[in-house]
Amino acid sequence: MSAQQSKVLAIIGQGYVGLPLAMAAVDAGWAVIGVDNFAAKVDQINRGISPVEDISDRQLNAAITSGLYKATTDFSEVAKASVITICVPTPLDDDRKPDLRLLRNAATGIAPHLVSQTLVVSESTSYPGTLRDTIIPIIHQYKSEETMDLFFACAPERVNPGDEIWNQKNTPRLLGAIDEESKVRALSFYESICDEVVAVSTPEVAEAAKLLENTFRLVNIALINEFTQLCSTSGINVHEVIDAASSKPYGFMPFRPGVGVGGHCIPVDPLYLTWWARQNGSKALFVESAASINHEMPRYVAERALKLVSSEVRNPRVLILGVAYKSGVGDVRETPVSELRDHLKSLGAQVSWHDPLVPNWEGSKQVGLEWECDVAILATLQPGMNLNQITARDIPILDCTNRLSNQPGVTSL
Ligand SMILES: NC(=O)c1ccc[n+]([C@@H]2O[C@H](COP(=O)([O-])OP(=O)(O)OC[C@H]3O[C@@H](n4cnc5c(N)ncnc54)[C@H](O)[C@@H]3O)[C@@H](O)[C@H]2O)c1
C-alpha cells in the first residue's frame, strides 16, 4: 500500500528558497518534510535555528512544534508526499558554465522512492529544457513511464531574500507543466500557498521567463554601471542624472550603480542564458557584454577609492564596509566584494572588512569600525552598521550605495 498522503509536501533543499517555501506551506496547512543532504544544516534546522534571514527562529520553532514540519537527510521520506519540489542550487562550474550536478543528484535521490500520482516540481533556476531533458529522464530511469503515473511541472522561484514587501505568498508564481493533468495538480498546489499563479503553456516558457527576468536586471545594472563611469569622467553626479530621468512617468526604470552584481541569481542566471544560446548555435552578445561590464566594476571601484588617498601614502589601509552581496542578508555567494578586495590588494592596499551580518568571510575575520584606515569603501550598507563611527572620523569614504550623500568626506560612486 502506498504511504503517500494527500497534503504532504517534500522539499529537496532547505536554503534561501526551500525553507521559506516550507514555512509558507505549513502556514497553508501542509505537512512538510524538508530534505537536505547537508546533515549539519538539517540538525541546525531541527534545533530551531534558522539558517536564512527571512525565516525567524520563532517561526521555525512554531512550525516544528506544530508537528507539521521537520527536516531530514533521508530521501526515502519523499514516498509520503503527494508533491515534491526541488529547490537545490544551480551554480556555475569552474568554466562559468551551468553546473546541474546538484539538480541531477536531487532527481537521482528522490527517483527510487517516488510513488504513483506524485507531482514533481522544479523550482530551481535553469535554462529552458532542464525539466524535460534532464530531470524527467533521470526519474524515468528508475520509474518507467509505462508503470507509474507521475506528474511534472516547473515553477521557478522568484523570492528576493531580505525583501520586506514581496515574499512567497504575494509574488505571482509562474507555472509551466508538462501536460494538462500535471498543470491541474500544480495549480492546485500553488494556489494553496500563493495569492496568484500565472500558468504558461510549457515548462520551457517558465524556465525562459525566469532567465529573462534576471537578465533584465543584469543588463540594466550594467548600463548604469557604464553610465556612472561616463558621468564620473565628466564630473557629473550620476545619481542626480538618474533622479532626473526618473521624473519621466513612463518608459524609464531607475537602477543604481554598485560594486558589481552578486548572489546566486543575477551574476549566474544570465550565464545559463548565454550558454543555452551557444548550445543552440546562437550568441547572446548583448548579455555577454553586460556581464563583462559588471565584472569590471570592482576594479573600477578599487581605483576610484585609492584616488581618494594621498599619493604620499604607500600601501594604503582600506576598510571595506559590507561584504554580503546585498543589504540585509549575510549571503556572500558571488559577492563582487571579493574581487574588490583582490583588486585593492593587487594595487598595494592593506584591506580589512566589517559586516555585522557576516561572521567570517573566506577564512578571514572582520575588524571593528574603529580600525585605522586611509579610506573606507561602503560596499553594502547593512542594518546594524553604525556608520556614524566612520563619518565622525576624518576619513574619506567612497559610498557605493548612495546612502550617505551630502555628508562631509563622502564621495558617491
Ligand atoms: N537565493 C535566491 O535569492 C533565489 C531566488 C530565486 C531562485 N533561486 C534559485 O533557487 C535554487 C536554490 O537556491 P537557494 O538560494 O535556495 O540555495 P541554498 O544554497 O540557499 O540552498 C540549497 C540547499 O540545497 C541543499 N542541497 C544541495 N544539493 C542537494 C541535494 N542533491 N539534495 C538535497 N539537498 C541538496 C544544500 O545543502 C542547501 O541547503 C537555485 O536554483 C537558485 O538559483 C534562488
The ligand as an SDF file (V2000), in Angstrom:
LIG
                    3D

 44 48  0  0  0  0  0  0  0  0999 V2000
   18.5190   32.6670   -3.2360 N   0  0  0  0  0  0  0  0  0  0  0  0
   17.7170   33.3570   -4.0410 C   0  0  0  0  0  0  0  0  0  0  0  0
   17.5560   34.5590   -3.8940 O   0  0  0  0  0  0  0  0  0  0  0  0
   16.9530   32.6730   -5.1490 C   0  0  0  0  0  0  0  0  0  0  0  0
   15.8520   33.3050   -5.7000 C   0  0  0  0  0  0  0  0  0  0  0  0
   15.1530   32.6860   -6.7080 C   0  0  0  0  0  0  0  0  0  0  0  0
   15.5900   31.4590   -7.1880 C   0  0  0  0  0  0  0  0  0  0  0  0
   16.6890   30.8660   -6.6630 N   0  0  0  0  0  0  0  0  0  0  0  0
   17.0930   29.5630   -7.1970 C   0  0  0  0  0  0  0  0  0  0  0  0
   16.6360   28.5650   -6.2880 O   0  0  0  0  0  0  0  0  0  0  0  0
   17.5600   27.4830   -6.2540 C   0  0  0  0  0  0  0  0  0  0  0  0
   18.0100   27.2370   -4.8300 C   0  0  0  0  0  0  0  0  0  0  0  0
   18.7580   28.3360   -4.3820 O   0  0  0  0  0  0  0  0  0  0  0  0
   18.9640   28.6960   -2.8390 P   0  0  0  0  0  0  0  0  0  0  0  0
   19.4080   30.1080   -2.8080 O   0  0  0  0  0  0  0  0  0  0  0  0
   17.7860   28.2940   -2.0340 O   0  0  0  0  0  0  0  0  0  0  0  0
   20.1920   27.7270   -2.4720 O   0  0  0  0  0  0  0  0  0  0  0  0
   20.7640   27.4630   -0.9950 P   0  0  0  0  0  0  0  0  0  0  0  0
   22.2030   27.1500   -1.1750 O   0  0  0  0  0  0  0  0  0  0  0  0
   20.3730   28.5580   -0.0530 O   0  0  0  0  0  0  0  0  0  0  0  0
   20.0150   26.1530   -0.5120 O   0  0  0  0  0  0  0  0  0  0  0  0
   20.0660   24.9840   -1.2150 C   0  0  0  0  0  0  0  0  0  0  0  0
   20.0630   23.8150   -0.2380 C   0  0  0  0  0  0  0  0  0  0  0  0
   20.0560   22.6240   -1.0220 O   0  0  0  0  0  0  0  0  0  0  0  0
   20.8720   21.6610   -0.3940 C   0  0  0  0  0  0  0  0  0  0  0  0
   21.2470   20.6880   -1.4080 N   0  0  0  0  0  0  0  0  0  0  0  0
   22.1460   20.8040   -2.4040 C   0  0  0  0  0  0  0  0  0  0  0  0
   22.1380   19.7030   -3.1730 N   0  0  0  0  0  0  0  0  0  0  0  0
   21.2070   18.8860   -2.6460 C   0  0  0  0  0  0  0  0  0  0  0  0
   20.7410   17.5980   -2.9870 C   0  0  0  0  0  0  0  0  0  0  0  0
   21.2050   16.9710   -4.0540 N   0  0  0  0  0  0  0  0  0  0  0  0
   19.8060   17.0420   -2.2210 N   0  0  0  0  0  0  0  0  0  0  0  0
   19.3060   17.6700   -1.1320 C   0  0  0  0  0  0  0  0  0  0  0  0
   19.7010   18.9050   -0.7710 N   0  0  0  0  0  0  0  0  0  0  0  0
   20.6430   19.4990   -1.5150 C   0  0  0  0  0  0  0  0  0  0  0  0
   22.0070   22.4590    0.1930 C   0  0  0  0  0  0  0  0  0  0  0  0
   22.6190   21.7710    1.2690 O   0  0  0  0  0  0  0  0  0  0  0  0
   21.2910   23.7340    0.6430 C   0  0  0  0  0  0  0  0  0  0  0  0
   20.8770   23.6480    1.9970 O   0  0  0  0  0  0  0  0  0  0  0  0
   18.6690   27.8450   -7.2350 C   0  0  0  0  0  0  0  0  0  0  0  0
   18.3810   27.3120   -8.4930 O   0  0  0  0  0  0  0  0  0  0  0  0
   18.5760   29.3520   -7.2880 C   0  0  0  0  0  0  0  0  0  0  0  0
   19.0810   29.8680   -8.4960 O   0  0  0  0  0  0  0  0  0  0  0  0
   17.3750   31.4300   -5.6300 C   0  0  0  0  0  0  0  0  0  0  0  0
  1  2  1  0
  2  3  2  0
  2  4  1  0
  4  5  1  0
  4 44  2  0
  5  6  2  0
  6  7  1  0
  7  8  2  0
  8  9  1  0
  8 44  1  0
  9 10  1  0
  9 42  1  0
 10 11  1  0
 11 12  1  0
 11 40  1  0
 12 13  1  0
 13 14  1  0
 14 15  2  0
 14 16  1  0
 14 17  1  0
 17 18  1  0
 18 19  2  0
 18 20  1  0
 18 21  1  0
 21 22  1  0
 22 23  1  0
 23 24  1  0
 23 38  1  0
 24 25  1  0
 25 26  1  0
 25 36  1  0
 26 27  1  0
 26 35  1  0
 27 28  2  0
 28 29  1  0
 29 30  1  0
 29 35  2  0
 30 31  1  0
 30 32  2  0
 32 33  1  0
 33 34  2  0
 34 35  1  0
 36 37  1  0
 36 38  1  0
 38 39  1  0
 40 41  1  0
 40 42  1  0
 42 43  1  0
M  CHG  2   8   1  16  -1
M  END
$$$$
